[in-house]
Amino acid sequence: MDMQAILQQAQQMQQQLMAAQQELDEAKVEGTSGGGLVTVTVSGRGQVEDIRIDPKAVDPDDASETAQTIADLVLAAIRDAERVVEELQQQKMGPLAEGMGDGGMPGLPGF
């Protein structure tokens, strides 16, 4: 077993992991609901950063019903954004996890 090659491979994987994490930190994704009445912006790490509600979502004649509808739309938009974030995370981090095999380092059983 060539320890130098294993260490190089580990260092390379660490650099790839750091690059993928940086890309996720900088990524912004959107989730929508109600045909665009509510839009949620989420970071690549899954933190909600912005919520936009189109004024058309508000019915001034029925404030109670409007409040519940908007709450439902916000929740649906967040779930949509979470789905997109999950796909992005899988795209960025998935190949790295696959390179680790069964959770270990290539060439080192149990690591």
Buried (B, 14 or more C-beta within 10 A) or exposed (E): EEEEEBEEBBEEBEEBBEEBBEBBEEBEBBBBBBEEBBBBBBBBEBEBEEBEBEEEBBEEEEEEEBEEBBEEBBEBBBEBBBEBBEEBBEEBBEEBEEBEEEEEBEBEEEE
